């Protein structure tokens, strides 16, 4: 099983390496079909959605936009809007 990548002493739940990969592709490709994102990670559509559901439950945030926003707030993902603005 993939190891959690965040310190166990943190106040936020740990995400596995695979869950962070899922969040990264969601963050980078919010307009892309989830089936294509799953293929990009070499997993089934069902498995991809299981990871999204698990992340939602861990963070107690629902909806892809809210999930990405929460991960940016936590510093787990870079804010793509800032990257575009330069």
PyMOL commands that set and color helices and strands:
alter all, ss='L'
color gray80, all
select helices_A, chain A and resi 17-28+34-40+45-59+64-73+80-85
alter helices_A, ss='H'
color red, helices_A
deselect
rebuild
show_as cartoon
